[in-house]
Structures are given as structure tokens and as C-alpha cells.
Amino acid sequence: MEPVSGTEVVDPHTLRVNVSRPFAPLILLLANRPGTPYSTKLLDLPTDQIGQHPVCAGAFAFKDRVAQDHITLERFPGYWNAQAIKIPRVIFRTITDSNIRKVDLEAGALDISQKISPPDVAAISKNPKLRIFRGPSLGFVPIEFNVANGKAADTPLGRDPRVRQAFSLAIDREALNQVAFDGQYVPSNQFEAPGSTYFDAAHPVPARDLEAAKKLLAAAGVKEVNFTLFVGTDPLDAQVAQIIQAMVKDVGFNMKIITQDAAAMVAATRRGDFEATMLLWSGRADPDGNAPIWLTCKGFVNWGQYCNPKLDDLYRQATVSDDVAKRKPLYDQATGIFFADQPDVVIYHFALLWGLSAKVQGFHGRPDGLWRPEGMAIAQ
């Protein structure tokens, strides 16, 4: 939202958004979280009270929330498309263990289970009372390296892009997908999903190439690379990290894995107290919400503090027009710079895996990871 310079109330139904430069992604941004309209009375309250009593606009109204347990919403009769909303109430339950989500779905305690573990897909698909909704996702997982954020960047990985390129080539993304995700996810190497509009076909997802990786390390004057990778507490993340650990060791990378909760990991990366960290991003429909936030000099998740002004300029030029024919060549040029510098290594894109009771009708899961309630119903 950096180009937004201010707003004006034109009349009771019109808001004018002023921008400091042409910015084509604005409409998509306003259709996402930044564009959510909130009650002005609510926004005058302390921040913690806003979270406890949110008032915004949508198909459902907030009823109650118990932290780490559930959130309850009830149908809002004043919604503009209220006739399309058939469900009277939605209860979101917090269940961090994927196995418990699966068991509760099988027992009928859940109508919908988000983020089904890939190895559970086959069993759920065979259950006549359940079904799987699988869809493409905008979300991806990169490993970000500390290249300029304090003393921890002074390592072979931080100093030399050839070492980071070697790390990428030591990973067998297809094998990782089969072992960790039962073949359900999408091996990837860019911030845009393979086959999508802004994926650069000139840089396809690479096959594992140990000889090429070893040559890059030799050219960098490095035989062994010792470093630590931070990962989150999700057991699947730990499994992915362990598989990568075994793969890259064949080239000379001795990777230590440290598990941290999200808050601790973000705090460490922000202050530069890391060498490498495996993160995730849910993805955005406009490419300006993907690679640039990781790679521009002031990108808000660019905690490794990589900075290339030429790359920044290309991304800025690409936001001037909404014409794909004009934008794509600029993003392709930027992708070429990204692979030359390799400050991050993208590993895979998710697939969205929802477990549904057979009673659920009209379910619509979209690549942004959000389901749409219009037209959805639960059969009795």
C-alpha cells in the first residue's frame, strides 16, 4: 500500500483513494485484507478491543471468540447478497493437529476441515461420507538467506550467490513432493506458480544436479558449508527440513535445524539473528504481492536485507500498467536477476486440500485459500 498517499470522503457512499504514482495492483489490494471496511467507532477503540469485538462488512456478523478454541459468526440479514447465504451460523474451531482434524471430520464433528495433511487424502477420498476438494494455490514456501542483515550474514551462504545456487540444485523438488506431500503439492522455484501467467518459463523448475552444485561450490572456493535453518513448529515443516537436510548433505551442506514458534522466528529474522529460515506466504493474485515483498530493498518480509536497485526499478515499472503484455516482460527480467543473485530458494507451491462432509453442498474453494459462502448449504 506504499503508493497510497491519502484518502478523501467524497460523499456518504464514495471514498477517493489518492496515490503518489500509477499503481495497477490497487484494486486487487482493496479487494483483499487492506480494503476491508471497518466501523469508525470500532477503530477509535484500543487495538485489543478491536480484536475482541470486530465490526466490519460481510455475509456474517461476529458473535464470540474464545482464544485458541473457536470463533462464532452468525448470518447477517443486512448483507447485500443475503438471499444467497443459506448457512445460519459458522463456527471456526482451532485444531492445530492435522490428525485430530481428520478424526473429527470422520466422526462428523466437523463439516469442513481446512489444510488436510497430504498423506490423509487417499483415506478420506475412500470414505463414502466424505470427499476431498483439491484446488491450486497462490501460496508458496521459500527458504530465505541472510545476505546483509548483520554479522550472521557473513557466511559463504550470505556472501556468494553461487553457494545459494548450489543449495537449490542439491534439492530434488519432485522427490520432496512425493515423500513429504504424497505428490499432492507443486514443485516450484519461483514466487509465481508453475504454469501461471507470470511464471517465467525461461527458468523452469530444475532437476536435482549434484555435479553442477559441486562445481558452483568449487568455483566459490568452498568445500563444506555449515549453517542453521530456522523452521516453524508445524510437524510437516520439520519433515520437509529433514528431507532437504539429507539431500543437500550430498553436496557438502551441513544444515542444522532449529524449530521455533512463529513469534520467536519472526523476531530473530527481523533483528538479523539467523542464517536461513523457511517461511511461507499465502500468495496474492497480483504478482506485486508475491516476489516484491521478499526481494525489494524495503520489502516487508525481506529480513535477509537483500537489495538490488535494478530489481526494485523493474518491479516499480511493472505496477504502472494492468496490461499483462506490458507487465510480464518486466517480471521476467526481474526473475532473471533473482536467479543470478538467489537470495531466496523457493521449494514448492501448496495445493489447497479441504476435507468435506458429503452433506456440504455448493462449496467453493479458491486459490487465495478462502471459501465463499454464497450458495453453500449443509444438507440435513
Buried (B, 14 or more C-beta within 10 A) or exposed (E): EEBBEEEEEEEEEEEEBEEEEEBBBBEBBBEBEEEEEEBEEEEEBEEEEBEEEBBEEBBBBBEEBEEEEEBBBBBBEEBEEEEBBBBEEBEEEEBEEBEEBBBBBBEEBBBBBBBBBBBBBEEBEEBEEBBBBBBBBBBBBBBBBBBBBEEBBEBBBBBBBBBBBBBBBBBBBBEBBBEBBBEBBBBBBBBBBBEBEBBBEEBEBBEBBBEBBBBBBEEBEBEEBEBBBBBBEBBBBBBBBBBBBEBBEEBBBEBEBBBBEEEBBBEBBEEBBBBBBBBBBBBBBBBBBBBBBBBBEEBEBBBBBBBBEEBBEBBBBBBBEBEEEEBBEBBBBBBBBBBEBBBBBBBBBBBBBBBBBEEBEBBEBBBBBEBEBEEBBBEE
